[in-house]
Amino acid sequence: MDLDDFYNRAFSRHRGLISEEEQQKLKNTRVAIPGMGGMGGTHAATLARTGIGKFTVADFDEFDVHNINRQFGAMASTVGKLKASVMAEKVKDINPGADVRIFNVAIGADNVDEFLADVDVVIDALDVFAMDARRLIYRRAKELGLPVLFTAPIGFSAAAFFFAPDGMDCDTFFGFTDEMSNNELVLYFLAGIGGVGPHLKYMDVTKIDPTTGGAPSVGMACNIGAGMVATELVNWVLKRRPVKAIPHFQQFDPYARHYKNHYRWLGARNPIQRLRMKILRKMVPALSD
């Protein structure tokens, strides 16, 4: 198989939306995705079909039956298999010429630089409770001048966030401090990604359980979020239009027929956001220390 010919034929239907020259830029872009679960696996597959040619993927976990409702790589045949390895195979099946680096371990201080080596953009697909790894990756990405894209599947909707390396940082936007417990960090994180929007009218947030790591989720929201992030990533790589970075973010909820661009002035220090935090503490008592 001629891999270059395969690639050109595989993505030839992009013409009219993405030129041949632009396609080569996507082919030479490396994306790091920590987490290969509901969002990460869908991101990897979506970007592989977009023609991104280089991936660095990480996940220490294995697929289980309860992942099947939303995780791209979760099937009866993959239960018990390592998520990162399974998704690397799927990316290579879409584009046999893809360069995929696999980390079947958690990302921490000892390997974060190796994980981010030669990377052009990071896509946060970590579990909602993986706050130490999240803060570490965002901090190191900013130091390296790398943007971080993130989407939160919320109810039947998704909210998309773009953290520019020269813009507001993760800790400021969400209000994280080193003194917070993990539950407190998760509470602030949930307020930051889902403290506003129509999903609050139909979503039972009391089902969020830090003891099991479970939260209400559906596959449709992951598909919506992956489409939003892939589109913004293509825009950023190809420099099509100015990026609206944090504290701007967007939410699309087809169930509620709702789409809105948000602007959260001052991030977590926004007075209205502080009020949302007080409300969320009462709504999710399991996370209130």
C-alpha positions as CSV (number, residue, x, y, z in Angstrom):
1,M,0.0,0.0,0.0
2,D,1.2,3.5,-0.9
3,L,0.4,5.4,2.3
4,D,0.6,8.8,0.7
5,D,-1.7,7.8,-2.1
6,F,-4.1,6.2,0.5
7,Y,-4.1,9.4,2.5
8,N,-4.8,11.6,-0.5
9,R,-7.7,9.4,-1.7
10,A,-9.1,9.0,1.8
11,F,-9.5,12.7,2.3
12,S,-10.1,13.8,-1.2
13,R,-13.8,14.5,-0.4
14,H,-12.6,17.4,1.8
15,R,-12.0,19.5,-1.3
16,G,-14.2,22.5,-1.5
17,L,-13.8,22.8,2.3
18,I,-10.1,22.0,2.9
19,S,-7.6,22.5,0.2
20,E,-4.7,20.1,-0.6
21,E,-2.2,22.4,0.9
22,E,-4.3,22.8,4.1
23,Q,-4.8,19.0,4.2
24,Q,-1.0,18.6,4.4
25,K,-0.9,21.0,7.4
26,L,-3.4,18.8,9.2
27,K,-1.4,15.7,8.2
28,N,1.7,17.2,9.9
29,T,-0.2,18.3,13.1
30,R,0.4,16.3,16.3
31,V,-2.5,16.3,18.8
32,A,-2.1,15.0,22.3
33,I,-5.2,13.6,23.9
34,P,-5.0,12.5,27.6
35,G,-8.0,10.2,28.2
36,M,-9.4,7.7,25.7
37,G,-12.9,7.4,27.2
38,G,-16.2,9.0,26.2
39,M,-14.7,12.2,24.8
40,G,-11.1,11.1,24.1
41,G,-12.0,8.2,21.9
42,T,-14.5,10.2,20.0
43,H,-12.0,13.0,19.5
44,A,-9.4,10.6,18.2
45,A,-11.7,9.0,15.7
46,T,-13.1,12.4,14.6
47,L,-9.7,13.9,14.1
48,A,-8.4,10.8,12.3
49,R,-11.3,11.2,9.8
50,T,-10.4,14.8,9.5
51,G,-6.9,13.9,8.4
52,I,-4.8,14.7,11.5
53,G,-1.7,12.6,10.9
54,K,0.0,12.5,14.3
55,F,-1.4,11.5,17.7
56,T,-0.2,11.0,21.2
57,V,-2.8,9.3,23.3
58,A,-2.9,8.3,26.9
59,D,-5.1,6.3,29.3
60,F,-4.2,3.7,32.0
61,D,-7.7,2.2,32.1
62,E,-9.4,-0.7,30.4
63,F,-12.8,-0.7,28.7
64,D,-15.8,-2.0,30.8
65,V,-19.4,-2.7,30.0
66,H,-20.7,0.5,31.5
67,N,-18.6,2.4,29.0
68,I,-20.6,1.2,26.0
69,N,-23.2,3.9,26.1
70,R,-20.8,6.6,25.1
71,Q,-17.2,5.6,24.6
72,F,-16.1,5.1,20.9
73,G,-13.9,2.2,21.5
74,A,-16.1,0.4,24.0
75,M,-17.7,-2.8,22.5
76,A,-18.3,-6.3,23.7
77,S,-15.1,-7.3,21.9
78,T,-13.0,-4.7,23.7
79,V,-14.1,-5.2,27.3
80,G,-11.0,-5.7,29.4
81,K,-8.7,-4.2,26.8
82,L,-6.5,-1.1,27.3
83,K,-8.3,2.0,26.0
84,A,-5.3,3.8,24.6
85,S,-4.1,0.7,22.7
86,V,-7.6,0.0,21.3
87,M,-8.1,3.6,20.1
88,A,-4.6,3.6,18.6
89,E,-5.6,0.6,16.5
90,K,-8.8,2.4,15.4
91,V,-6.9,5.5,14.3
92,K,-4.5,3.4,12.3
93,D,-7.4,1.5,10.7
94,I,-8.8,4.9,9.5
95,N,-5.4,6.2,8.4
96,P,-2.7,3.5,8.2
97,G,0.0,6.1,7.8
98,A,-0.9,7.9,11.1
99,D,1.9,8.3,13.6
100,V,0.4,7.2,17.0
101,R,2.3,7.3,20.3
102,I,0.7,5.3,23.1
103,F,0.8,5.9,26.9
104,N,-0.9,3.1,28.7
105,V,-0.2,4.9,32.0
106,A,-1.5,7.9,33.9
107,I,0.1,11.2,33.0
108,G,2.0,12.8,35.9
109,A,5.0,14.9,36.7
110,D,7.4,12.1,35.7
111,N,6.1,11.8,32.1
112,V,4.2,14.9,31.2
113,D,7.1,16.4,29.2
114,E,7.5,13.1,27.2
115,F,3.7,13.1,26.6
116,L,3.8,16.7,25.3
117,A,6.9,16.2,23.2
118,D,6.6,17.6,19.6
119,V,2.9,18.3,20.2
120,D,1.1,21.2,18.4
121,V,-2.2,21.2,20.4
122,V,-3.6,19.4,23.4
123,I,-7.2,18.2,23.8
124,D,-8.3,17.6,27.4
125,A,-10.4,14.4,27.5
126,L,-9.6,13.5,31.1
127,D,-12.1,12.0,33.5
128,V,-14.0,14.8,35.4
129,F,-12.4,13.6,38.7
130,A,-8.7,13.5,37.4
131,M,-8.0,17.0,38.6
132,D,-4.3,16.7,39.5
133,A,-3.4,15.4,36.0
134,R,-5.7,18.1,34.4
135,R,-4.0,21.0,36.3
136,L,-0.5,19.6,35.6
137,I,-1.2,19.2,31.8
138,Y,-2.8,22.7,31.5
139,R,0.1,24.3,33.4
140,R,2.8,22.6,31.4
141,A,1.0,23.2,28.1
142,K,0.9,26.9,28.9
143,E,4.6,27.0,29.7
144,L,5.3,25.3,26.4
145,G,3.1,27.7,24.5
146,L,0.5,25.0,23.5
147,P,-3.2,25.7,23.3
148,V,-5.6,23.3,25.1
149,L,-9.0,22.6,23.7
150,F,-11.7,21.0,25.9
151,T,-15.3,20.0,25.5
152,A,-17.7,19.0,28.2
153,P,-20.5,16.6,27.4
154,I,-23.3,18.0,29.6
155,G,-26.7,16.2,29.4
156,F,-27.7,16.1,25.8
157,S,-25.4,19.1,25.0
158,A,-21.7,20.0,24.8
159,A,-19.8,23.1,25.9
160,A,-16.5,23.9,24.1
161,F,-13.5,25.8,25.5
162,F,-10.3,27.0,24.0
163,F,-7.4,27.9,26.4
164,A,-4.9,30.0,24.5
165,P,-1.3,29.9,25.7
166,D,-1.3,33.7,26.1
167,G,-4.7,33.9,27.6
168,M,-6.5,33.2,30.9
169,D,-5.2,30.0,32.5
170,C,-7.1,27.0,33.7
171,D,-6.8,27.8,37.5
172,T,-8.1,31.4,37.0
173,F,-11.0,30.4,34.9
174,F,-12.2,27.6,37.1
175,G,-11.0,29.1,40.5
176,F,-8.7,26.2,41.4
177,T,-6.2,26.6,44.3
178,D,-3.6,24.2,45.7
179,E,-5.4,24.0,49.1
180,M,-8.6,22.5,47.6
181,S,-9.5,18.9,48.1
182,N,-10.2,16.9,44.9
183,N,-13.9,17.0,45.6
184,E,-13.7,20.8,45.9
185,L,-11.8,21.0,42.6
186,V,-14.4,18.9,40.9
187,L,-17.2,21.1,42.2
188,Y,-15.5,24.2,40.9
189,F,-14.8,22.4,37.6
190,L,-18.4,21.4,37.2
191,A,-19.5,25.0,38.0
192,G,-17.1,26.3,35.3
193,I,-18.2,23.9,32.6
194,G,-21.9,23.4,33.4
195,G,-23.0,26.1,35.8
196,V,-25.1,27.7,33.1
197,G,-27.3,26.3,30.3
198,P,-30.7,24.6,29.6
199,H,-29.4,21.2,30.7
200,L,-30.0,22.2,34.3
201,K,-33.7,22.0,33.6
202,Y,-33.6,18.3,32.7
203,M,-30.4,16.8,34.2
204,D,-30.3,15.2,37.6
205,V,-26.9,16.3,38.9
206,T,-27.4,14.4,42.2
207,K,-26.4,11.3,40.2
208,I,-22.8,12.6,40.1
209,D,-21.0,10.1,42.5
210,P,-17.4,10.7,43.4
211,T,-17.2,7.3,45.1
212,T,-17.7,5.5,41.7
213,G,-16.6,8.2,39.3
214,G,-20.0,8.1,37.7
215,A,-22.0,10.9,36.2
216,P,-25.0,11.2,33.9
217,S,-23.7,10.9,30.3
218,V,-24.9,9.9,26.8
219,G,-23.0,9.2,23.6
220,M,-24.8,11.9,21.6
221,A,-23.2,14.6,23.7
222,C,-19.7,13.2,23.1
223,N,-20.4,13.2,19.3
224,I,-21.5,16.9,19.5
225,G,-18.5,17.9,21.5
226,A,-16.0,16.1,19.3
227,G,-17.4,17.9,16.3
228,M,-17.2,21.3,18.0
229,V,-13.6,20.7,19.0
230,A,-12.4,19.2,15.7
231,T,-13.9,22.2,13.9
232,E,-12.1,24.7,16.2
233,L,-8.9,22.7,15.9
234,V,-9.0,22.8,12.1
235,N,-9.7,26.6,12.3
236,W,-6.7,27.1,14.6
237,V,-4.3,25.0,12.6
238,L,-5.3,26.6,9.2
239,K,-5.7,30.1,10.7
240,R,-9.1,30.6,9.1
241,R,-10.5,33.1,11.5
242,P,-9.7,34.6,14.9
243,V,-10.1,32.2,17.8
244,K,-12.4,33.2,20.7
245,A,-10.5,31.9,23.7
246,I,-11.4,31.6,27.4
247,P,-13.2,33.4,29.0
248,H,-15.3,33.0,25.9
249,F,-16.9,29.6,25.4
250,Q,-19.9,28.0,23.6
251,Q,-22.7,25.6,24.4
252,F,-24.8,23.7,21.9
253,D,-27.9,21.8,23.2
254,P,-30.0,20.3,20.3
255,Y,-32.4,18.7,22.9
256,A,-33.3,22.2,24.2
257,R,-32.8,23.8,20.7
258,H,-30.2,26.1,22.3
259,Y,-26.9,27.5,21.1
260,K,-25.1,30.3,22.9
261,N,-21.8,32.1,23.0
262,H,-20.8,32.9,26.6
263,Y,-18.4,35.3,28.1
264,R,-17.4,34.9,31.7
265,W,-15.6,38.0,32.7
266,L,-13.0,37.4,35.4
267,G,-13.5,33.6,35.2
268,A,-14.3,32.1,38.6
269,R,-14.1,35.5,40.2
270,N,-17.2,36.7,38.2
271,P,-19.8,37.6,40.9
272,I,-22.5,35.6,39.1
273,Q,-20.2,32.6,38.9
274,R,-19.7,32.8,42.7
275,L,-23.5,32.7,43.1
276,R,-23.6,29.6,40.9
277,M,-21.1,27.9,43.1
278,K,-23.3,28.4,46.2
279,I,-26.2,26.9,44.3
280,L,-24.2,23.9,43.0
281,R,-23.0,23.0,46.5
282,K,-26.6,22.4,47.4
283,M,-27.4,20.6,44.2
284,V,-24.5,18.1,44.5
285,P,-24.0,17.5,48.2
286,A,-21.8,14.5,47.5
287,L,-19.0,16.9,46.4
288,S,-19.4,19.4,49.3
289,D,-16.7,18.6,51.8
